């Protein structure tokens, strides 16, 4: 064992073995089983090979495309909201203006929603966006005579409720990511820019954003996955997996409906494989265009 640990060739493999075993047990093997099940019809423990019939059925299912549209739309809007806004707030917090105690309190308070259970948050937001006049949001907009809105009965208002929940829950987390990235930027860059007469806004766009590229790529990557894999927020907001005209149905909700509620495990496996392919395709494309896979040129 001592000889193995000190071996330059074998020791690295020994140290990464726990990760490889975990990856195989909880990702690679289940993924392989899911792919096999996606080509089968599973009924009461009996599996019958049916080839690509599940994928053909999936392609012709309008409810699946509705779920795809809902998830992609939600993902795009969360990217638009949950990257620029937290970045701007992080830049304000990271400045030398204001009291450090106030900044620390603000950072702590913004991170609290991420520690709150999605179940609790979903119930609270469902009550806030109630379609009755007594609902909190309807009371607020009633001040300017905008009348009660049927938030969870119509498509766009329901989407607004979902985005509000996402903003409340994840803005603080993304602020922490961006603050960590900003604090790694050498202060000499800003001092040199100030000497050259650059304003704070110019420094933000020409120094902060370019040097935040690794953080932006990371936040974008996890946001793409989070947007397409969103399920529990919608499930709790609509008090179940059913919503008017499937306006709150997501890809994971569709998988849950087919696999758990309808016990169609073969078809649900096909849905899972398609979701994986979509997420991997979008993220690999994003990482490729951002230059993550590009090797640095030797100096």
Secondary structure, DSSP 8 states (H G I E B T S, - for coil): -HHHHT-TTTHHHHHHHHHHHHHIIIIIHHHHHHHHHTTEEEETTEEEE-TTHHHHHHHT-HHHHHHHHHHHHHHHHHHHHHTHHHHHHHHHHHSS-S-HHHHHHHHHHHHHHHHS-HHHHHHHHHHHT-SSTTSHHHHHHHTTT-----TTTSHHHHHHHHHHHHHHHHHHHHHHHHHHHHHTS-HHHHHHHHHTT--HHHHIIIIIHHHTHHHHHHHHHHHHHHHHT--HHHHHHTTSS--GGGTT--HHHHHHIIIIIS--HHHHHHHHHHHHHHHHHHHHHHHHHTTTTS-----
